[in-house]
Amino acid sequence: MSDPVVVLKDLRRSFSQGGVTIDVLRGVNLEIQPGEIVALVGPSGSGKSTMLQAIGLLEGGFSGLIQIAGTNASELSGDARTTLRRDHLGFVYQFHHLLPDFNAMENVVLPQMVAGRTRTEADARATELLTALGLARRLDHRPSQLSGGEQQRVAVARALANSPELVLADEPTGNLDEATADRVLEEFLKLVRGEGSSALIATHNERLAQRMDRVVRLHDGVLE
């Protein structure tokens, strides 16, 4: 059996506010296997985004073990964490965060070139992903020329561009109407599975969560 893509052990995060300490994560334990798609469910304010930020190595202040692709990220320097994040993780947010001055193709090409691919390789990969997401005729359109669902499809393609072992998605359909959300999620899951990646998808939508391989629930700072 392959090693887990992610291992969390006793992950904790607290914040101080007005002289009061708020324990957001109080000892989270989780393993995600290669190719597994996991829904992270919890109400707004339950700490889902904080947990994703921890796994994504996006900020400090956490205690406990965070192991990504067999590497203990807790022991790495800032530069090494950046490299680990670039080489092994992909991100999809509730808002697409596309670069407004670049078209769909360029938004998917740029992270690949940062990772060292040639422009020819990056173009081919971007075209492959965007076509799989139904955007073959929208490659040269900028974000302002795309619908909300199309923008989020580009964000999905960007997240998968460098073939990450793990995709982290924070309410990826939260800004979309129900019908569009269903279509985008279906395409997202199909593409992730086709790529052989794993995914941890935070959502408060129970109906969408049931379409994933497993559901974990964050409650009072721990997973149930």
C-alpha positions as CSV (number, residue, x, y, z in Angstrom):
1,M,0.0,0.0,0.0
2,S,1.3,3.5,-0.9
3,D,2.1,6.0,1.8
4,P,-0.5,8.7,2.5
5,V,-0.3,11.9,0.6
6,V,-1.1,13.8,3.8
7,V,-0.6,13.0,7.4
8,L,-1.7,15.3,10.2
9,K,-1.1,14.4,13.8
10,D,-2.2,16.6,16.8
11,L,-2.5,19.7,14.6
12,R,-3.3,22.7,16.7
13,R,-3.8,26.4,16.0
14,S,-4.8,29.2,18.4
15,F,-5.4,32.9,18.0
16,S,-5.4,35.7,20.6
17,Q,-8.1,38.2,20.3
18,G,-8.8,41.0,22.9
19,G,-6.7,39.2,25.5
20,V,-8.7,35.9,24.9
21,T,-7.1,32.8,23.4
22,I,-9.3,31.1,20.8
23,D,-8.5,27.4,20.1
24,V,-9.5,26.9,16.4
25,L,-7.8,23.5,15.9
26,R,-7.5,21.4,19.0
27,G,-5.6,18.3,17.9
28,V,-6.6,17.4,14.3
29,N,-5.6,13.9,13.0
30,L,-6.0,12.9,9.4
31,E,-4.6,10.8,6.6
32,I,-5.4,11.1,3.0
33,Q,-4.5,8.3,0.6
34,P,-3.2,8.6,-3.0
35,G,-6.1,9.2,-5.3
36,E,-8.6,9.8,-2.5
37,I,-11.1,12.7,-2.6
38,V,-12.2,13.8,0.9
39,A,-14.9,16.3,1.8
40,L,-14.1,18.5,4.8
41,V,-17.5,19.6,6.2
42,G,-18.3,22.1,8.9
43,P,-20.2,25.3,9.5
44,S,-18.8,28.7,8.8
45,G,-16.2,29.6,11.4
46,S,-15.5,26.0,12.3
47,G,-11.8,26.3,11.2
48,K,-12.0,24.6,7.7
49,S,-10.0,27.4,6.0
50,T,-7.5,27.4,8.9
51,M,-7.0,23.7,8.4
52,L,-6.5,24.1,4.7
53,Q,-4.0,26.9,5.2
54,A,-2.0,24.6,7.6
55,I,-1.9,21.8,5.1
56,G,-1.1,24.2,2.3
57,L,1.9,25.6,4.3
58,L,0.5,29.1,3.8
59,E,1.1,30.4,7.2
60,G,2.9,29.6,10.5
61,G,1.7,29.4,14.1
62,F,0.7,25.7,14.0
63,S,1.9,22.9,16.2
64,G,1.8,19.2,15.5
65,L,2.9,17.1,12.5
66,I,2.2,18.1,8.9
67,Q,3.6,15.6,6.5
68,I,3.2,16.2,2.8
69,A,4.2,13.5,0.2
70,G,6.4,11.8,2.8
71,T,8.1,15.0,4.0
72,N,7.7,16.5,7.4
73,A,6.9,20.1,6.5
74,S,7.0,21.1,10.2
75,E,10.8,20.9,10.1
76,L,11.4,22.8,6.9
77,S,12.8,26.3,6.3
78,G,10.6,28.8,4.6
79,D,12.2,28.3,1.2
80,A,11.9,24.5,1.5
81,R,8.2,24.9,2.4
82,T,7.7,27.0,-0.7
83,T,9.3,24.4,-2.9
84,L,7.2,21.6,-1.3
85,R,4.1,23.6,-1.9
86,R,5.0,24.4,-5.5
87,D,5.9,20.8,-6.4
88,H,3.2,18.8,-4.6
89,L,0.1,21.0,-3.9
90,G,-2.6,22.7,-6.0
91,F,-5.1,25.3,-4.7
92,V,-8.7,26.2,-5.7
93,Y,-10.4,29.0,-3.7
94,Q,-14.0,30.2,-3.4
95,F,-13.0,33.2,-5.5
96,H,-11.0,32.3,-8.6
97,H,-8.1,34.7,-8.0
98,L,-7.2,34.7,-11.7
99,L,-4.7,37.3,-13.0
100,P,-7.0,39.8,-14.8
101,D,-4.6,41.0,-17.4
102,F,-3.9,37.4,-18.7
103,N,-6.2,35.2,-20.7
104,A,-7.3,31.7,-19.6
105,M,-4.4,30.0,-21.3
106,E,-1.8,32.3,-19.8
107,N,-3.3,31.9,-16.3
108,V,-2.7,28.1,-16.6
109,V,0.7,28.5,-18.3
110,L,2.3,30.8,-15.8
111,P,2.5,28.5,-12.8
112,Q,4.0,25.8,-15.0
113,M,6.8,28.1,-16.2
114,V,7.5,29.1,-12.6
115,A,8.0,25.4,-11.9
116,G,10.4,25.1,-14.8
117,R,8.4,23.9,-17.8
118,T,9.1,25.3,-21.2
119,R,6.5,27.5,-22.9
120,T,5.8,24.7,-25.4
121,E,5.2,22.1,-22.6
122,A,3.1,24.6,-20.6
123,D,1.0,25.5,-23.6
124,A,0.3,21.9,-24.4
125,R,-0.7,21.1,-20.8
126,A,-2.9,24.2,-20.4
127,T,-4.7,23.3,-23.7
128,E,-5.2,19.8,-22.5
129,L,-6.7,20.8,-19.1
130,L,-8.9,23.6,-20.4
131,T,-10.2,21.5,-23.2
132,A,-11.1,18.7,-20.7
133,L,-13.1,21.4,-18.8
134,G,-15.0,22.5,-21.8
135,L,-13.1,25.7,-22.5
136,A,-11.4,24.9,-25.8
137,R,-13.1,28.0,-27.4
138,R,-12.3,30.3,-24.5
139,L,-8.5,30.0,-24.3
140,D,-7.8,33.6,-25.3
141,H,-10.5,35.1,-23.2
142,R,-9.6,37.2,-20.1
143,P,-11.3,36.5,-16.8
144,S,-13.6,39.5,-17.3
145,Q,-14.9,37.9,-20.5
146,L,-15.7,34.6,-18.8
147,S,-18.8,33.6,-16.7
148,G,-18.4,32.7,-13.0
149,G,-18.4,29.0,-13.8
150,E,-15.8,29.4,-16.6
151,Q,-13.6,31.4,-14.3
152,Q,-13.7,28.7,-11.7
153,R,-12.9,26.1,-14.4
154,V,-9.8,28.0,-15.3
155,A,-8.9,28.0,-11.6
156,V,-9.3,24.3,-11.5
157,A,-7.0,23.9,-14.5
158,R,-4.4,26.1,-12.9
159,A,-4.5,24.1,-9.7
160,L,-3.9,20.8,-11.6
161,A,-1.4,22.3,-14.1
162,N,1.7,21.0,-12.3
163,S,0.2,17.6,-11.6
164,P,0.1,18.0,-7.8
165,E,-0.3,15.0,-5.5
166,L,-2.9,16.9,-3.5
167,V,-5.4,19.6,-4.5
168,L,-6.8,21.8,-1.7
169,A,-10.1,23.4,-2.4
170,D,-11.8,25.9,-0.1
171,E,-15.6,26.2,-1.0
172,P,-14.7,26.0,-4.7
173,T,-18.3,26.3,-5.8
174,G,-19.5,28.7,-3.0
175,N,-19.9,31.7,-5.4
176,L,-21.8,29.7,-8.0
177,D,-25.5,29.1,-8.5
178,E,-26.6,25.5,-7.7
179,A,-26.8,24.2,-11.3
180,T,-23.4,25.7,-12.2
181,A,-21.9,24.5,-8.9
182,D,-23.0,20.9,-9.8
183,R,-21.5,21.1,-13.2
184,V,-18.2,22.6,-12.1
185,L,-17.8,20.1,-9.2
186,E,-18.6,17.2,-11.5
187,E,-15.9,18.3,-13.9
188,F,-13.5,19.0,-11.1
189,L,-13.9,15.6,-9.6
190,K,-13.7,13.8,-13.0
191,L,-10.5,15.7,-13.8
192,V,-8.9,15.1,-10.4
193,R,-9.6,11.4,-10.6
194,G,-8.4,11.3,-14.2
195,E,-5.1,12.9,-13.1
196,G,-4.7,10.4,-10.2
197,S,-4.4,13.3,-7.7
198,S,-5.9,13.4,-4.2
199,A,-8.1,16.2,-3.0
200,L,-9.4,17.8,0.2
201,I,-12.4,19.9,-0.5
202,A,-13.9,22.1,2.2
203,T,-17.6,22.7,1.8
204,H,-20.7,23.4,3.9
205,N,-22.9,21.7,1.2
206,E,-23.8,18.2,2.5
207,R,-25.2,17.3,-0.9
208,L,-22.0,18.0,-2.7
209,A,-19.9,16.4,0.0
210,Q,-21.7,13.1,-0.5
211,R,-20.3,12.8,-4.0
212,M,-16.8,12.5,-2.7
213,D,-15.0,9.3,-1.5
214,R,-15.1,10.2,2.2
215,V,-16.5,12.9,4.5
216,V,-14.8,14.2,7.6
217,R,-16.4,16.7,9.9
218,L,-14.7,19.5,11.8
219,H,-16.4,20.2,15.1
220,D,-15.0,22.1,18.1
221,G,-11.5,22.0,16.6
222,V,-11.3,18.3,16.0
223,L,-12.3,15.9,13.2
224,E,-15.3,13.5,13.8
